[in-house]
């Protein structure tokens, strides 16, 4: 749409109405009759001008219907450049392929999505036509994030719902919302997570962080403070929150033709960060959620007793490390239990987020790329049960 006035009217979601759409159409027809299309900025070159205006009006009417009927799922779809009479059969897609594009509307839930990697994942998914449920435990921040993305022209593909992954009641409420609104779910991205420690910001400010493994000993171990309460909260959110959310939404994912679960992990989730060979073997061989739960219970007991080192647990970022090793193990369990799903865990890289006080070297958008790629991977050859680092599947070791 090249007419600036018409574009402003049709994109103003708050004031959009059938009357305003008709106002645009009547003005277009008036200018067409008077030979003033070019003068007044209407399209005259990319295909038939009337066709373009009609489709812009239909898109606007879709938004009006969706707003008037919030319990309905109403969307508009571009089927692609299809071989039809309209195009003189010069398109690149067959009618069957065009129909597949129309009927395959994907629905996604992203946890911890009001900022950072989660927000970037929402934006990228929505830009690819996915209907995304942006979730956050803080309603105000969640709605602010939603409005921020709507400013990018993605309002038709986003909706907010409160979710605190540490609160089972809100998980149940989210599952009911998705079921009633969409009837199924195609994609779950378990992104919500915390670091399990507090930070000495003054000490960090004075240090130089390069993002290399040397920083673990040289910087991070000196500026992070871990307590039992923070460790307990970290595991409750990073592992149990992701697990409970997945279990609540799996019945809806089972209704999808291409169910996808992407668990956001970390390089700290590698087994190499577990000092004890016995612990490594137990985590490597864990084939049920109950076995992982037993190991976590034992870890928390040893943490409380101050015996992490003597019992073979990591002592640096200990709870965060265990939470990510656990989510990696649970990813393998889910993939085996649901062979028709595509379930993977991903290290997004050292991304600038609140967890690392924005000292990372990658942007949230760069960190979102691989999770979104896995979420949208076609059924043919879709990987499952793997751990992706820098876009490539690597051993869990």
Secondary structure, DSSP 8 states (H G I E B T S, - for coil): ---HHHHHHHH-TTT--HHHHHHHHHHHHHHHHTT-TTTTT---SSS-HHHHHHHHHHHHHHHHHHHH-TTS--------SB-STTTTT--SB-HHHHHHHHH---EEEESS-SSHHHHHHHHHHHHTT-EEEEEESSHHHHHHHHHHHHTTT-GGGEEEEE--TT-HHHHHHHHHHHHHHHS---EEEE-----SSEE-HHHHHHS---SSTHHIIIIIHHHEE--HHHHHHHHIIIIIIHHHHHHHHHHHHTTSSS-EEEEE--GGGSGGG---HHHHHHHHH--SHHHHHHHHHHHHHHHHTT-TTTTT---SSHHHHHHHHHHHHHHHHHHHH-TTSEEEEEE--SB-SGGGTT--SB-HHHHHHHHHHHHT--STT---SEEEETTEEE---
